[in-house]
Amino acid sequence: MNGGGGGRGRRIVLWRHGQTAWNVERRFQGSTDIELTETGVAQARRAARLLAAMKPDAILASDLQRAAATAAELSSLTGLPVAADAGLRETYAGVWQGLTHEEIIERYGEQYAAWKRGEPVRRGGGELETEVADRAAPVVLAGAEKLPDGGTLVVVSHGGTIRTTIGRLLGLAPHSWEALGGLTNCCWSVLGEGARGWRLLEHNAGTLPEPVLGDDD
């Protein structure tokens, strides 16, 4: 799914939600609906000011409250409505959800190691990463299709879902998606549309993107 051929110059900003208490405790949230901390709200407000300067045309968000509250900060600055979609939720990870990183390794070490090797693993009995991409990437592409030429879509989602969506839109093999580093709370990645499809322009950014100069020379 390399959508975006035709080079209409659109951009997709994939923005991770602000900090939650479970992020601080290194607990696997998955689809558990956890709210932002006060720090998370402050992160969202700061990032929203930067993202508003990109003059977005539309905002999509996961319907989980940590993403919805993050998106609301950008909505309040831009006046754009937020379209919520459950397809943008974080990976459902079954019995892993609520466990700390250390507890997962202790109890499900083999499963964790297989996942890190790039094998298709239902972490905690939950979703495969490819299944997450199957539900999230079409939502993002449908939103991008509605943009004007040169338009910008902001998608507020979750670290795992953003990684799998980027991998799918770039046409990368699923076993290599882990090569895309994680996103810090309230940082974002930017995909730009070129003649051959989507390109990763910024990854885990927390400032306004600068033009790439001298890329091929």
C-alpha positions in Angstrom: 0.0 0.0 0.0 2.3 2.7 -1.2 -0.6 5.2 -2.0 0.1 8.7 -2.9 1.4 8.2 -6.5 0.6 11.3 -8.5 2.7 13.7 -6.5 0.0 16.0 -5.2 2.4 17.3 -2.6 0.3 16.3 0.5 1.8 15.7 3.9 0.8 13.4 6.8 2.0 14.3 10.3 1.7 11.3 12.6 1.7 12.7 16.2 2.1 10.6 19.3 -0.1 11.5 22.3 1.3 13.1 25.4 2.6 11.4 28.5 0.4 9.2 30.7 1.1 7.7 34.1 1.6 4.3 32.5 4.2 5.7 30.2 6.1 7.0 33.2 5.8 3.5 34.9 6.8 1.8 31.6 3.5 -0.2 31.6 2.3 -1.5 28.2 -0.9 0.4 27.6 -2.1 -1.1 24.4 -5.8 -0.4 24.0 -6.3 0.4 27.7 -7.9 3.9 27.9 -5.4 5.9 30.1 -5.6 9.7 30.5 -2.9 12.2 30.1 -0.9 13.4 33.1 -0.5 17.2 33.7 2.9 16.9 32.0 1.2 15.2 29.1 -1.3 18.1 28.7 1.5 20.6 28.8 3.4 18.6 26.2 0.3 18.6 23.9 -0.1 22.3 24.3 3.5 23.0 23.4 3.5 20.7 20.4 0.1 22.0 19.2 1.6 25.5 18.9 4.3 24.1 16.6 2.0 21.9 14.6 -0.5 24.8 14.1 2.3 26.6 12.3 2.2 23.9 9.7 -1.3 25.1 8.9 -3.0 21.7 8.9 -6.1 21.1 6.8 -7.6 18.2 8.9 -7.1 16.3 12.2 -7.7 12.6 12.7 -7.3 10.9 16.1 -7.6 7.7 17.9 -10.7 7.6 20.1 -8.7 6.7 23.2 -8.7 9.6 25.6 -5.0 10.2 25.6 -5.0 10.8 21.9 -8.3 12.7 21.9 -7.1 15.1 24.6 -3.8 15.6 22.7 -5.8 16.3 19.5 -8.1 18.7 21.3 -5.1 21.1 22.0 -4.5 21.4 18.2 -8.2 21.7 17.5 -8.5 24.6 19.9 -5.7 26.5 18.2 -6.7 25.8 14.6 -10.5 25.7 14.9 -10.4 22.4 13.0 -12.7 19.5 14.1 -11.2 16.3 15.3 -12.5 13.2 13.5 -12.1 10.2 15.9 -11.6 6.7 14.6 -11.1 3.5 16.6 -9.0 2.2 13.7 -6.2 4.4 15.0 -6.1 2.8 18.5 -2.9 1.3 19.9 -2.2 -2.4 19.4 -4.3 -4.7 21.5 -1.8 -6.8 23.4 -4.0 -9.0 25.6 -2.4 -10.1 28.8 0.6 -7.8 28.3 -1.5 -4.8 28.9 -0.9 -3.2 32.3 2.4 -5.1 32.8 5.7 -3.2 33.1 8.5 -3.8 30.6 10.3 -5.9 33.2 7.3 -8.0 33.9 6.7 -8.8 30.3 10.3 -9.9 29.8 10.1 -12.0 33.0 6.8 -13.7 32.1 6.8 -13.8 28.3 10.5 -13.6 27.5 10.4 -15.9 24.5 7.5 -14.1 23.0 9.1 -10.8 23.6 12.4 -12.0 22.0 10.6 -13.3 18.9 8.8 -10.0 18.5 12.1 -8.1 18.7 13.5 -10.5 16.0 10.8 -9.3 13.7 8.7 -12.5 13.8 4.9 -12.2 13.5 3.9 -12.4 17.2 0.5 -12.0 18.9 1.9 -10.2 21.9 -0.1 -11.2 24.9 -2.5 -13.0 22.6 -3.5 -9.8 20.9 -3.1 -8.3 17.4 -0.3 -8.8 14.9 1.5 -5.7 13.8 0.3 -6.3 10.3 -3.3 -6.4 11.6 -2.8 -3.0 13.2 -1.5 -1.6 9.9 -4.5 -3.2 8.1 -6.9 -1.2 10.2 -4.9 2.1 10.7 -3.2 2.7 7.3 -6.5 2.8 5.4 -7.9 5.4 7.8 -4.8 7.6 7.3 -4.9 7.2 3.5 -8.6 8.0 3.3 -7.9 11.2 5.3 -5.1 12.1 3.0 -7.2 11.6 -0.1 -9.6 14.3 1.1 -6.7 16.9 1.3 -6.2 19.6 -1.2 -3.0 19.5 -3.3 -0.2 20.5 -0.9 -2.5 19.9 2.1 -1.5 18.6 5.5 -3.2 16.0 7.6 -2.4 15.6 11.3 -3.0 12.1 12.7 -3.0 11.7 16.5 -2.3 8.2 17.5 0.0 5.9 19.4 3.7 4.8 19.1 3.1 1.2 17.9 0.3 2.2 15.5 2.3 5.0 14.1 5.3 2.8 13.5 3.2 0.1 11.7 1.4 2.7 9.6 4.6 4.4 8.5 6.0 1.0 7.6 2.9 0.1 5.5 2.8 3.5 3.8 6.5 3.3 2.9 6.1 -0.2 1.5 8.6 -1.7 4.0 8.5 -5.4 4.8 6.8 -6.0 8.2 9.9 -7.7 9.7 11.8 -4.4 9.2 9.2 -2.1 10.8 11.1 -2.3 14.2 14.0 -0.4 12.4 11.8 2.7 12.7 12.7 4.0 16.2 10.1 4.8 18.8 8.4 8.2 19.2 8.8 10.3 22.3 5.5 11.5 23.9 4.1 14.3 21.8 6.7 14.1 19.1 5.8 13.4 15.5 6.9 12.0 12.1 6.1 13.6 8.7 5.4 11.7 5.5 5.6 13.7 2.3 4.1 12.7 -1.1 6.4 12.4 -4.1 6.0 11.0 -7.6 6.8 7.5 -6.3 4.7 7.5 -3.2 5.2 8.5 0.4 8.6 9.4 1.8 9.7 9.7 5.5 10.7 13.4 5.8 10.9 13.7 9.6 11.0 11.1 12.4 10.5 11.6 16.1 10.6 15.4 15.6 9.7 17.9 18.3 10.4 21.1 16.3 9.2 22.5 13.1 10.7 20.6 10.1 13.4 22.4 8.2 13.9 21.9 4.4 16.3 19.2 3.4 19.2 20.8 1.5 21.8 19.0 -0.5 20.1 15.6 0.0 21.7 13.9 -3.0 24.9 15.8 -3.5 
